[in-house]
Amino acid sequence: MRIIVYGSLRRKQGNSHWMTNAQWLGDHELDGYALYNLGHYPAAVHGEGKIYCEVYRINSSIMAELDELKSNTKDYRRELIATPYGSAWIYLYIRSLDGVERIKGGDWVKRLQDEQ
C-alpha cells in the first residue's frame, strides 16, 4: 500500500521518523487541494490550488501506526486518491479552518518563506 504525505511526515520534518521503514517512491504535486498551517503540522483539504507531497510504499504496521497517530486528534479522515505511483492514502482535515492561515504556496517545508 502507499501513502501520500504533505507535512510533518515529509523527509527532514518533525514527524519524519514515522516513515523510517517506508520506501520513498517520489515527490508529487497534488492539484485540487489547499494546505493550512495548524502550528506544528498542516491540514490538507479539497480546494483551489495544489500541495507538494511525497509518496511512500508502506506496510500494514506503518499504516496502523499512522492511523493511531491521526486518530488521536480525531481531526483527520483517510481517503484513497490517484497518484503517478498508484493509488495512495491521504489524511484530510475534517474540522473547521475558519481563521486558520492558508499556506499559499502549498508547500509545508517552504511555509516560512511564504510568510515573507
MOPAC internal coordinates of N, CA, C and O (Angstrom, degrees):
PM7 1SCF
backbone

  N    0.0000 0     0.00 0     0.00 0    0    0    0
  C    1.4438 1     0.00 0     0.00 0    1    0    0
  C    1.5130 1   109.27 1     0.00 0    2    1    0
  O    1.2310 1   121.59 1   -19.12 1    3    2    1
  N    1.3356 1   114.56 1   160.88 1    3    2    1
  C    1.4599 1   120.16 1  -177.70 1    5    3    2
  C    1.5252 1   110.07 1  -126.23 1    6    5    3
  O    1.2310 1   121.81 1   -24.42 1    7    6    5
  N    1.3454 1   114.14 1   155.58 1    7    6    5
  C    1.4586 1   121.01 1   175.84 1    9    7    6
  C    1.5181 1   108.27 1  -135.06 1   10    9    7
  O    1.2310 1   121.15 1   -33.86 1   11   10    9
  N    1.3224 1   115.41 1   146.14 1   11   10    9
  C    1.4641 1   121.04 1   176.42 1   13   11   10
  C    1.5265 1   106.78 1  -114.27 1   14   13   11
  O    1.2310 1   120.81 1   -53.49 1   15   14   13
  N    1.3269 1   116.05 1   126.51 1   15   14   13
  C    1.4699 1   121.14 1  -176.51 1   17   15   14
  C    1.5247 1   109.40 1  -120.41 1   18   17   15
  O    1.2310 1   120.86 1   -31.86 1   19   18   17
  N    1.3303 1   115.95 1   148.14 1   19   18   17
  C    1.4618 1   120.83 1  -172.16 1   21   19   18
  C    1.5188 1   113.89 1  -131.54 1   22   21   19
  O    1.2310 1   119.42 1   179.39 1   23   22   21
  N    1.3195 1   118.71 1    -0.61 1   23   22   21
  C    1.4647 1   119.30 1  -173.92 1   25   23   22
  C    1.5099 1   113.65 1  -139.23 1   26   25   23
  O    1.2310 1   120.92 1    61.83 1   27   26   25
  N    1.3196 1   115.85 1  -118.17 1   27   26   25
  C    1.4612 1   121.63 1  -172.20 1   29   27   26
  C    1.5241 1   113.13 1   -70.02 1   30   29   27
  O    1.2310 1   119.50 1   169.44 1   31   30   29
  N    1.3396 1   118.57 1   -10.56 1   31   30   29
  C    1.4660 1   121.47 1   175.93 1   33   31   30
  C    1.5308 1   112.27 1   -87.75 1   34   33   31
  O    1.2310 1   120.44 1   170.41 1   35   34   33
  N    1.3355 1   116.77 1    -9.59 1   35   34   33
  C    1.4655 1   120.02 1   179.20 1   37   35   34
  C    1.5279 1   110.85 1   -67.77 1   38   37   35
  O    1.2310 1   121.38 1   -17.57 1   39   38   37
  N    1.3219 1   114.96 1   162.43 1   39   38   37
  C    1.4664 1   121.42 1  -179.71 1   41   39   38
  C    1.5248 1   110.95 1   -52.92 1   42   41   39
  O    1.2310 1   120.95 1   -41.88 1   43   42   41
  N    1.3205 1   115.78 1   138.12 1   43   42   41
  C    1.4653 1   124.79 1   176.45 1   45   43   42
  C    1.5286 1   113.25 1    63.15 1   46   45   43
  O    1.2310 1   120.04 1  -158.28 1   47   46   45
  N    1.3149 1   117.52 1    21.72 1   47   46   45
  C    1.4534 1   121.84 1   176.71 1   49   47   46
  C    1.5338 1   109.09 1  -108.79 1   50   49   47
  O    1.2310 1   120.51 1    -8.43 1   51   50   49
  N    1.3100 1   116.63 1   171.57 1   51   50   49
  C    1.4592 1   122.79 1  -170.78 1   53   51   50
  C    1.5141 1   116.92 1   -56.68 1   54   53   51
  O    1.2310 1   119.71 1   147.70 1   55   54   53
  N    1.3284 1   118.15 1   -32.30 1   55   54   53
  C    1.4663 1   120.82 1  -179.21 1   57   55   54
  C    1.5244 1   112.92 1  -111.63 1   58   57   55
  O    1.2310 1   120.20 1  -162.72 1   59   58   57
  N    1.3320 1   117.23 1    17.28 1   59   58   57
  C    1.4668 1   120.55 1  -177.35 1   61   59   58
  C    1.5321 1   112.64 1   -62.90 1   62   61   59
  O    1.2310 1   120.17 1   160.25 1   63   62   61
  N    1.3385 1   117.29 1   -19.75 1   63   62   61
  C    1.4705 1   119.86 1   178.64 1   65   63   62
  C    1.5294 1   111.81 1   -61.35 1   66   65   63
  O    1.2310 1   119.95 1   157.28 1   67   66   65
  N    1.3373 1   117.70 1   -22.72 1   67   66   65
  C    1.4712 1   120.65 1   177.07 1   69   67   66
  C    1.5271 1   110.92 1   -66.99 1   70   69   67
  O    1.2310 1   120.32 1   160.15 1   71   70   69
  N    1.3354 1   117.00 1   -19.85 1   71   70   69
  C    1.4661 1   121.76 1  -176.71 1   73   71   70
  C    1.5286 1   112.53 1  -101.61 1   74   73   71
  O    1.2310 1   119.72 1  -169.62 1   75   74   73
  N    1.3201 1   118.15 1    10.38 1   75   74   73
  C    1.4634 1   122.44 1  -175.96 1   77   75   74
  C    1.5263 1   112.81 1   -52.81 1   78   77   75
  O    1.2310 1   119.84 1   137.91 1   79   78   77
  N    1.3335 1   117.90 1   -42.09 1   79   78   77
  C    1.4646 1   121.13 1  -177.71 1   81   79   78
  C    1.5215 1   113.45 1   -97.44 1   82   81   79
  O    1.2310 1   120.61 1  -166.41 1   83   82   81
  N    1.3237 1   116.45 1    13.59 1   83   82   81
  C    1.4648 1   121.12 1   177.19 1   85   83   82
  C    1.5230 1   109.50 1   -92.32 1   86   85   83
  O    1.2310 1   120.56 1   -24.73 1   87   86   85
  N    1.3183 1   116.54 1   155.27 1   87   86   85
  C    1.4644 1   121.43 1   177.64 1   89   87   86
  C    1.5245 1   109.10 1   -99.84 1   90   89   87
  O    1.2310 1   120.50 1   -64.11 1   91   90   89
  N    1.3385 1   116.64 1   115.89 1   91   90   89
  C    1.4553 1   121.00 1   177.75 1   93   91   90
  C    1.5212 1   108.86 1   -68.96 1   94   93   91
  O    1.2310 1   120.51 1   -52.76 1   95   94   93
  N    1.3404 1   116.63 1   127.24 1   95   94   93
  C    1.4600 1   121.36 1   179.59 1   97   95   94
  C    1.5212 1   112.04 1  -101.03 1   98   97   95
  O    1.2310 1   120.50 1   149.62 1   99   98   97
  N    1.3459 1   116.64 1   -30.38 1   99   98   97
  C    1.4517 1   119.35 1   178.13 1  101   99   98
  C    1.5112 1   112.63 1   156.28 1  102  101   99
  O    1.2310 1   121.68 1    -5.89 1  103  102  101
  N    1.3230 1   114.39 1   174.11 1  103  102  101
  C    1.4612 1   121.78 1   177.23 1  105  103  102
  C    1.5304 1   108.96 1   -89.47 1  106  105  103
  O    1.2310 1   121.04 1   -21.42 1  107  106  105
  N    1.3311 1   115.61 1   158.58 1  107  106  105
  C    1.4566 1   120.13 1  -179.73 1  109  107  106
  C    1.5235 1   109.62 1  -154.20 1  110  109  107
  O    1.2310 1   120.33 1   -41.38 1  111  110  109
  N    1.3165 1   116.97 1   138.62 1  111  110  109
  C    1.4647 1   122.87 1   171.64 1  113  111  110
  C    1.5208 1   106.83 1   -97.54 1  114  113  111
  O    1.2310 1   120.71 1   -59.68 1  115  114  113
  N    1.3130 1   116.24 1   120.32 1  115  114  113
  C    1.4579 1   122.41 1  -174.77 1  117  115  114
  C    1.5303 1   109.59 1  -102.03 1  118  117  115
  O    1.2310 1   120.50 1   -68.85 1  119  118  117
  N    1.3251 1   116.64 1   111.15 1  119  118  117
  C    1.4682 1   121.95 1  -179.45 1  121  119  118
  C    1.5250 1   110.63 1   -81.51 1  122  121  119
  O    1.2310 1   121.49 1   -30.23 1  123  122  121
  N    1.3528 1   114.75 1   149.77 1  123  122  121
  C    1.4543 1   120.36 1   176.49 1  125  123  122
  C    1.5190 1   114.32 1    86.29 1  126  125  123
  O    1.2310 1   120.72 1  -158.57 1  127  126  125
  N    1.3435 1   116.23 1    21.43 1  127  126  125
  C    1.4635 1   121.31 1  -179.64 1  129  127  126
  C    1.5249 1   109.65 1  -135.14 1  130  129  127
  O    1.2310 1   121.03 1   -24.70 1  131  130  129
  N    1.3262 1   115.63 1   155.30 1  131  130  129
  C    1.4620 1   122.45 1   175.60 1  133  131  130
  C    1.5206 1   108.52 1  -124.98 1  134  133  131
  O    1.2310 1   120.80 1   -29.73 1  135  134  133
  N    1.3303 1   116.07 1   150.27 1  135  134  133
  C    1.4526 1   122.77 1  -177.10 1  137  135  134
  C    1.5215 1   109.84 1  -119.72 1  138  137  135
  O    1.2310 1   120.68 1   -43.85 1  139  138  137
  N    1.3384 1   116.30 1   136.15 1  139  138  137
  C    1.4645 1   122.34 1  -178.71 1  141  139  138
  C    1.5224 1   109.81 1  -125.56 1  142  141  139
  O    1.2310 1   121.09 1   -29.02 1  143  142  141
  N    1.3328 1   115.53 1   150.98 1  143  142  141
  C    1.4558 1   122.50 1  -176.89 1  145  143  142
  C    1.5320 1   109.86 1   -97.33 1  146  145  143
  O    1.2310 1   120.85 1   -68.67 1  147  146  145
  N    1.3375 1   115.98 1   111.33 1  147  146  145
  C    1.4637 1   121.65 1   178.29 1  149  147  146
  C    1.5270 1   111.82 1   -96.77 1  150  149  147
  O    1.2310 1   120.24 1  -172.61 1  151  150  149
  N    1.3168 1   117.14 1     7.39 1  151  150  149
  C    1.4644 1   121.13 1  -179.51 1  153  151  150
  C    1.5116 1   111.18 1   111.33 1  154  153  151
  O    1.2310 1   120.45 1    88.70 1  155  154  153
  N    1.3366 1   116.74 1   -91.30 1  155  154  153
  C    1.4675 1   120.72 1  -178.56 1  157  155  154
  C    1.5231 1   113.00 1   -86.24 1  158  157  155
  O    1.2310 1   120.42 1   170.16 1  159  158  157
  N    1.3101 1   116.81 1    -9.84 1  159  158  157
  C    1.4586 1   121.31 1  -179.69 1  161  159  158
  C    1.5261 1   108.30 1  -156.81 1  162  161  159
  O    1.2310 1   120.10 1   -17.40 1  163  162  161
  N    1.3383 1   117.41 1   162.60 1  163  162  161
  C    1.4545 1   120.62 1  -177.27 1  165  163  162
  C    1.5291 1   112.83 1   -99.28 1  166  165  163
  O    1.2310 1   121.93 1    -6.13 1  167  166  165
  N    1.3205 1   113.92 1   173.87 1  167  166  165
  C    1.4568 1   122.83 1   172.90 1  169  167  166
  C    1.5178 1   107.92 1  -126.87 1  170  169  167
  O    1.2310 1   120.11 1   -49.51 1  171  170  169
  N    1.3158 1   117.40 1   130.49 1  171  170  169
  C    1.4631 1   122.18 1   175.34 1  173  171  170
  C    1.5233 1   108.39 1  -110.40 1  174  173  171
  O    1.2310 1   121.36 1   -41.41 1  175  174  173
  N    1.3283 1   115.01 1   138.59 1  175  174  173
  C    1.4642 1   121.82 1   178.08 1  177  175  174
  C    1.5295 1   108.57 1  -140.88 1  178  177  175
  O    1.2310 1   121.02 1   -19.05 1  179  178  177
  N    1.3294 1   115.65 1   160.95 1  179  178  177
  C    1.4607 1   119.23 1   171.55 1  181  179  178
  C    1.5217 1   107.59 1   -62.25 1  182  181  179
  O    1.2310 1   120.00 1   -42.60 1  183  182  181
  N    1.3205 1   117.61 1   137.40 1  183  182  181
  C    1.4613 1   120.37 1  -179.66 1  185  183  182
  C    1.5099 1   111.77 1   174.51 1  186  185  183
  O    1.2310 1   121.52 1     5.21 1  187  186  185
  N    1.3167 1   114.70 1  -174.79 1  187  186  185
  C    1.4665 1   121.56 1   179.44 1  189  187  186
  C    1.5257 1   109.56 1   -74.18 1  190  189  187
  O    1.2310 1   120.53 1   -43.04 1  191  190  189
  N    1.2962 1   116.59 1   136.96 1  191  190  189
  C    1.4588 1   121.03 1   174.90 1  193  191  190
  C    1.5069 1   113.15 1   113.25 1  194  193  191
  O    1.2310 1   121.80 1    15.54 1  195  194  193
  N    1.3251 1   114.16 1  -164.46 1  195  194  193
  C    1.4667 1   119.93 1   178.54 1  197  195  194
  C    1.5144 1   108.74 1  -142.52 1  198  197  195
  O    1.2310 1   121.51 1   -23.43 1  199  198  197
  N    1.3176 1   114.72 1   156.57 1  199  198  197
  C    1.4608 1   120.64 1   177.10 1  201  199  198
  C    1.5272 1   108.83 1  -126.68 1  202  201  199
  O    1.2310 1   121.65 1   -29.13 1  203  202  201
  N    1.3213 1   114.44 1   150.87 1  203  202  201
  C    1.4620 1   121.49 1  -179.16 1  205  203  202
  C    1.5198 1   109.18 1   -95.23 1  206  205  203
  O    1.2310 1   121.35 1   -49.56 1  207  206  205
  N    1.3271 1   115.03 1   130.44 1  207  206  205
  C    1.4681 1   121.07 1  -171.26 1  209  207  206
  C    1.5245 1   111.07 1  -136.41 1  210  209  207
  O    1.2310 1   121.90 1    -9.80 1  211  210  209
  N    1.3197 1   113.96 1   170.20 1  211  210  209
  C    1.4605 1   122.74 1   171.06 1  213  211  210
  C    1.5239 1   107.46 1  -126.37 1  214  213  211
  O    1.2310 1   120.88 1   -38.65 1  215  214  213
  N    1.3195 1   115.92 1   141.35 1  215  214  213
  C    1.4630 1   121.52 1   179.87 1  217  215  214
  C    1.5255 1   108.40 1  -110.99 1  218  217  215
  O    1.2310 1   121.34 1   -45.21 1  219  218  217
  N    1.3411 1   115.04 1   134.79 1  219  218  217
  C    1.4649 1   122.38 1  -178.78 1  221  219  218
  C    1.5233 1   110.84 1  -129.21 1  222  221  219
  O    1.2310 1   121.30 1   -30.01 1  223  222  221
  N    1.3234 1   115.13 1   149.99 1  223  222  221
  C    1.4606 1   121.18 1   167.06 1  225  223  222
  C    1.5200 1   105.80 1   -93.12 1  226  225  223
  O    1.2310 1   120.89 1   -50.23 1  227  226  225
  N    1.3210 1   115.91 1   129.77 1  227  226  225
  C    1.4646 1   120.58 1  -178.36 1  229  227  226
  C    1.5230 1   109.57 1  -131.71 1  230  229  227
  O    1.2310 1   121.44 1   -16.34 1  231  230  229
  N    1.3248 1   114.84 1   163.66 1  231  230  229
  C    1.4622 1   119.61 1   175.34 1  233  231  230
  C    1.5277 1   109.42 1  -100.87 1  234  233  231
  O    1.2310 1   120.66 1    -4.10 1  235  234  233
  N    1.3149 1   116.35 1   175.90 1  235  234  233
  C    1.4674 1   120.54 1  -174.81 1  237  235  234
  C    1.5305 1   112.32 1   -66.07 1  238  237  235
  O    1.2310 1   119.71 1   150.77 1  239  238  237
  N    1.3279 1   118.16 1   -29.23 1  239  238  237
  C    1.4694 1   118.68 1   179.70 1  241  239  238
  C    1.5364 1   110.96 1   -70.94 1  242  241  239
  O    1.2310 1   119.74 1   142.29 1  243  242  241
  N    1.3448 1   118.10 1   -37.71 1  243  242  241
  C    1.4649 1   120.47 1   175.66 1  245  243  242
  C    1.5268 1   109.47 1   -65.06 1  246  245  243
  O    1.2310 1   120.65 1   137.58 1  247  246  245
  N    1.3429 1   116.36 1   -42.42 1  247  246  245
  C    1.4681 1   119.68 1   179.10 1  249  247  246
  C    1.5238 1   110.08 1   -59.98 1  250  249  247
  O    1.2310 1   120.07 1   137.32 1  251  250  249
  N    1.3188 1   117.47 1   -42.68 1  251  250  249
  C    1.4655 1   121.22 1   179.37 1  253  251  250
  C    1.5322 1   110.81 1   -62.74 1  254  253  251
  O    1.2310 1   120.16 1   139.02 1  255  254  253
  N    1.3336 1   117.29 1   -40.98 1  255  254  253
  C    1.4658 1   120.95 1   178.41 1  257  255  254
  C    1.5289 1   111.28 1   -64.92 1  258  257  255
  O    1.2310 1   120.53 1   138.29 1  259  258  257
  N    1.3350 1   116.59 1   -41.71 1  259  258  257
  C    1.4609 1   119.87 1   179.33 1  261  259  258
  C    1.5289 1   111.16 1   -68.38 1  262  261  259
  O    1.2310 1   120.64 1   141.05 1  263  262  261
  N    1.3297 1   116.39 1   -38.95 1  263  262  261
  C    1.4712 1   119.48 1   175.59 1  265  263  262
  C    1.5212 1   110.47 1   -60.16 1  266  265  263
  O    1.2310 1   120.62 1   138.55 1  267  266  265
  N    1.3137 1   116.43 1   -41.45 1  267  266  265
  C    1.4706 1   120.75 1   178.76 1  269  267  266
  C    1.5322 1   110.17 1   -64.67 1  270  269  267
  O    1.2310 1   120.30 1   135.28 1  271  270  269
  N    1.3193 1   117.03 1   -44.72 1  271  270  269
  C    1.4589 1   121.77 1   178.59 1  273  271  270
  C    1.5330 1   110.81 1   -58.76 1  274  273  271
  O    1.2310 1   120.45 1   132.77 1  275  274  273
  N    1.3171 1   116.74 1   -47.23 1  275  274  273
  C    1.4606 1   121.08 1  -177.36 1  277  275  274
  C    1.5302 1   112.15 1   -74.84 1  278  277  275
  O    1.2310 1   119.83 1   145.84 1  279  278  277
  N    1.3247 1   117.94 1   -34.16 1  279  278  277
  C    1.4658 1   119.47 1  -177.53 1  281  279  278
  C    1.5237 1   112.11 1   -73.88 1  282  281  279
  O    1.2310 1   120.34 1   159.98 1  283  282  281
  N    1.3184 1   116.95 1   -20.02 1  283  282  281
  C    1.4687 1   119.61 1   176.95 1  285  283  282
  C    1.5197 1   111.26 1   -60.50 1  286  285  283
  O    1.2310 1   119.91 1   149.93 1  287  286  285
  N    1.3295 1   117.77 1   -30.07 1  287  286  285
  C    1.4592 1   120.77 1  -179.90 1  289  287  286
  C    1.5287 1   111.67 1   -91.05 1  290  289  287
  O    1.2310 1   119.93 1   158.57 1  291  290  289
  N    1.3197 1   117.74 1   -21.43 1  291  290  289
  C    1.4713 1   123.41 1  -176.02 1  293  291  290
  C    1.5338 1   111.85 1    58.20 1  294  293  291
  O    1.2310 1   120.56 1  -155.31 1  295  294  293
  N    1.3288 1   116.53 1    24.69 1  295  294  293
  C    1.4587 1   121.86 1  -176.78 1  297  295  294
  C    1.5285 1   113.56 1  -105.22 1  298  297  295
  O    1.2310 1   119.98 1   173.94 1  299  298  297
  N    1.3302 1   117.64 1    -6.06 1  299  298  297
  C    1.4618 1   121.16 1  -174.14 1  301  299  298
  C    1.5246 1   111.08 1  -128.59 1  302  301  299
  O    1.2310 1   121.52 1   -26.58 1  303  302  301
  N    1.3361 1   114.70 1   153.42 1  303  302  301
  C    1.4637 1   120.89 1   168.37 1  305  303  302
  C    1.5215 1   107.43 1  -129.15 1  306  305  303
  O    1.2310 1   121.22 1   -28.40 1  307  306  305
  N    1.2906 1   115.26 1   151.60 1  307  306  305
  C    1.4611 1   121.03 1  -177.63 1  309  307  306
  C    1.5288 1   109.35 1   -94.72 1  310  309  307
  O    1.2310 1   120.98 1   -43.62 1  311  310  309
  N    1.3458 1   115.73 1   136.38 1  311  310  309
  C    1.4616 1   121.71 1  -179.98 1  313  311  310
  C    1.5255 1   108.75 1  -134.53 1  314  313  311
  O    1.2310 1   120.40 1   -38.19 1  315  314  313
  N    1.3224 1   116.85 1   141.81 1  315  314  313
  C    1.4597 1   122.24 1   178.76 1  317  315  314
  C    1.5256 1   108.98 1   -90.45 1  318  317  315
  O    1.2310 1   120.49 1   -53.11 1  319  318  317
  N    1.3360 1   116.67 1   126.89 1  319  318  317
  C    1.4627 1   121.67 1  -179.30 1  321  319  318
  C    1.5317 1   109.74 1  -131.22 1  322  321  319
  O    1.2310 1   120.94 1   -16.39 1  323  322  321
  N    1.3211 1   115.81 1   163.61 1  323  322  321
  C    1.4638 1   121.79 1   178.75 1  325  323  322
  C    1.5292 1   110.00 1   -87.47 1  326  325  323
  O    1.2310 1   120.77 1   -40.74 1  327  326  325
  N    1.3272 1   116.14 1   139.26 1  327  326  325
  C    1.4621 1   122.90 1   173.57 1  329  327  326
  C    1.5296 1   107.57 1  -135.41 1  330  329  327
  O    1.2310 1   119.66 1   -12.22 1  331  330  329
  N    1.3327 1   118.25 1   167.78 1  331  330  329
  C    1.4666 1   119.65 1   176.17 1  333  331  330
  C    1.5317 1   112.62 1   -63.63 1  334  333  331
  O    1.2310 1   120.03 1   165.88 1  335  334  333
  N    1.3235 1   117.56 1   -14.12 1  335  334  333
  C    1.4675 1   122.57 1  -178.28 1  337  335  334
  C    1.5253 1   111.57 1  -100.33 1  338  337  335
  O    1.2310 1   120.03 1  -173.02 1  339  338  337
  N    1.3175 1   117.54 1     6.98 1  339  338  337
  C    1.4586 1   123.45 1  -175.97 1  341  339  338
  C    1.5202 1   110.07 1   107.47 1  342  341  339
  O    1.2310 1   120.90 1    -3.51 1  343  342  341
  N    1.3106 1   115.89 1   176.49 1  343  342  341
  C    1.4633 1   120.61 1   179.55 1  345  343  342
  C    1.5203 1   109.86 1   -61.15 1  346  345  343
  O    1.2310 1   121.12 1   -38.57 1  347  346  345
  N    1.3460 1   115.47 1   141.43 1  347  346  345
  C    1.4653 1   120.86 1  -179.32 1  349  347  346
  C    1.5219 1   108.93 1  -142.47 1  350  349  347
  O    1.2310 1   121.03 1   -29.76 1  351  350  349
  N    1.3110 1   115.63 1   150.24 1  351  350  349
  C    1.4604 1   121.96 1   175.81 1  353  351  350
  C    1.5180 1   109.67 1   -83.85 1  354  353  351
  O    1.2310 1   120.89 1   -38.00 1  355  354  353
  N    1.3334 1   115.90 1   142.00 1  355  354  353
  C    1.4540 1   122.00 1   174.61 1  357  355  354
  C    1.5229 1   107.57 1  -132.78 1  358  357  355
  O    1.2310 1   120.55 1   -35.79 1  359  358  357
  N    1.3233 1   116.55 1   144.21 1  359  358  357
  C    1.4592 1   121.36 1   175.72 1  361  359  358
  C    1.5284 1   108.59 1   -95.07 1  362  361  359
  O    1.2310 1   120.90 1   -60.34 1  363  362  361
  N    1.3358 1   115.88 1   119.66 1  363  362  361
  C    1.4648 1   121.62 1   179.78 1  365  363  362
  C    1.5210 1   109.63 1  -109.03 1  366  365  363
  O    1.2310 1   121.36 1   -37.71 1  367  366  365
  N    1.3109 1   115.01 1   142.29 1  367  366  365
  C    1.4624 1   122.58 1  -177.81 1  369  367  366
  C    1.5265 1   109.65 1   -75.46 1  370  369  367
  O    1.2310 1   120.28 1   -41.61 1  371  370  369
  N    1.3401 1   117.07 1   138.39 1  371  370  369
  C    1.4670 1   120.31 1  -175.67 1  373  371  370
  C    1.5266 1   113.67 1  -116.73 1  374  373  371
  O    1.2310 1   119.41 1   179.65 1  375  374  373
  N    1.3154 1   118.74 1    -0.35 1  375  374  373
  C    1.4675 1   121.98 1  -179.54 1  377  375  374
  C    1.5334 1   110.23 1   -94.73 1  378  377  375
  O    1.2310 1   120.96 1    -9.12 1  379  378  377
  N    1.2990 1   115.77 1   170.88 1  379  378  377
  C    1.4663 1   121.44 1   178.06 1  381  379  378
  C    1.5303 1   109.96 1   -66.75 1  382  381  379
  O    1.2310 1   121.32 1   -37.35 1  383  382  381
  N    1.3109 1   115.09 1   142.65 1  383  382  381
  C    1.4635 1   121.29 1   176.76 1  385  383  382
  C    1.5251 1   111.33 1  -114.56 1  386  385  383
  O    1.2310 1   120.45 1  -160.78 1  387  386  385
  N    1.3238 1   116.75 1    19.22 1  387  386  385
  C    1.4639 1   120.95 1   177.28 1  389  387  386
  C    1.5278 1   109.78 1   -58.33 1  390  389  387
  O    1.2310 1   120.91 1   -53.43 1  391  390  389
  N    1.3196 1   115.86 1   126.57 1  391  390  389
  C    1.4544 1   121.03 1   178.42 1  393  391  390
  C    1.5134 1   115.04 1    80.12 1  394  393  391
  O    1.2310 1   119.80 1  -179.91 1  395  394  393
  N    1.3380 1   117.99 1     0.09 1  395  394  393
  C    1.4678 1   121.45 1   179.65 1  397  395  394
  C    1.5255 1   108.69 1   -90.48 1  398  397  395
  O    1.2310 1   120.87 1   -42.62 1  399  398  397
  N    1.3202 1   115.95 1   137.38 1  399  398  397
  C    1.4652 1   121.74 1  -178.04 1  401  399  398
  C    1.5226 1   111.66 1   -70.52 1  402  401  399
  O    1.2310 1   121.25 1   -52.28 1  403  402  401
  N    1.3300 1   115.22 1   127.72 1  403  402  401
  C    1.4602 1   120.53 1   175.43 1  405  403  402
  C    1.5215 1   109.15 1   -81.16 1  406  405  403
  O    1.2310 1   120.38 1   -39.35 1  407  406  405
  N    1.3087 1   116.88 1   140.65 1  407  406  405
  C    1.4673 1   122.40 1   173.93 1  409  407  406
  C    1.5279 1   105.65 1   -87.51 1  410  409  407
  O    1.2310 1   121.12 1   -83.21 1  411  410  409
  N    1.3139 1   115.46 1    96.79 1  411  410  409
  C    1.4689 1   121.52 1  -170.34 1  413  411  410
  C    1.5231 1   113.30 1   -58.70 1  414  413  411
  O    1.2310 1   119.82 1   142.30 1  415  414  413
  N    1.3193 1   117.95 1   -37.70 1  415  414  413
  C    1.4560 1   120.92 1   179.84 1  417  415  414
  C    1.5115 1   114.42 1   -75.99 1  418  417  415
  O    1.2310 1   120.07 1   167.60 1  419  418  417
  N    1.3399 1   117.47 1   -12.40 1  419  418  417
  C    1.4567 1   121.25 1   177.98 1  421  419  418
  C    1.5179 1   114.89 1    74.85 1  422  421  419
  O    1.2310 1   120.07 1  -167.17 1  423  422  421
  N    1.3312 1   117.47 1    12.83 1  423  422  421
  C    1.4660 1   120.66 1  -176.76 1  425  423  422
  C    1.5274 1   109.59 1  -124.67 1  426  425  423
  O    1.2310 1   120.43 1   -70.23 1  427  426  425
  N    1.3263 1   116.79 1   109.77 1  427  426  425
  C    1.4618 1   122.54 1  -178.87 1  429  427  426
  C    1.5238 1   111.20 1   -57.08 1  430  429  427
  O    1.2310 1   119.94 1   139.01 1  431  430  429
  N    1.3343 1   117.73 1   -40.99 1  431  430  429
  C    1.4597 1   122.20 1  -176.93 1  433  431  430
  C    1.5328 1   110.76 1   -64.37 1  434  433  431
  O    1.2310 1   120.10 1   146.71 1  435  434  433
  N    1.3163 1   117.41 1   -33.29 1  435  434  433
  C    1.4737 1   121.89 1  -177.38 1  437  435  434
  C    1.5248 1   112.40 1  -101.50 1  438  437  435
  O    1.2310 1   119.23 1  -164.29 1  439  438  437
  N    1.3191 1   119.07 1    15.71 1  439  438  437
  C    1.4631 1   122.26 1  -174.27 1  441  439  438
  C    1.5224 1   112.94 1   -59.97 1  442  441  439
  O    1.2310 1   119.80 1   144.73 1  443  442  441
  N    1.3214 1   117.98 1   -35.27 1  443  442  441
  C    1.4653 1   120.54 1  -178.57 1  445  443  442
  C    1.5332 1   110.61 1   -70.03 1  446  445  443
  O    1.2310 1   120.10 1   147.66 1  447  446  445
  N    1.3222 1   117.42 1   -32.34 1  447  446  445
  C    1.4603 1   121.66 1   176.64 1  449  447  446
  C    1.5234 1   110.09 1   -67.15 1  450  449  447
  O    1.2310 1   120.63 1   144.68 1  451  450  449
  N    1.3467 1   116.40 1   -35.32 1  451  450  449
  C    1.4662 1   121.18 1  -179.78 1  453  451  450
  C    1.5113 1   111.63 1   -64.47 1  454  453  451
  O    1.2310 1   120.07 1   151.58 1  455  454  453
  N    1.3359 1   117.47 1   -28.42 1  455  454  453
  C    1.4655 1   121.56 1  -177.29 1  457  455  454
  C    1.5292 1   111.88 1   -75.37 1  458  457  455
  O    1.2310 1   120.06 1   158.71 1  459  458  457
  N    1.3299 1   117.49 1   -21.29 1  459  458  457
  C    1.4676 1   120.61 1  -176.08 1  461  459  458
  C    1.4950 1   112.38 1   -80.38 1  462  461  459
  O    1.2310 1   120.10 1   180.00 1  463  462  461

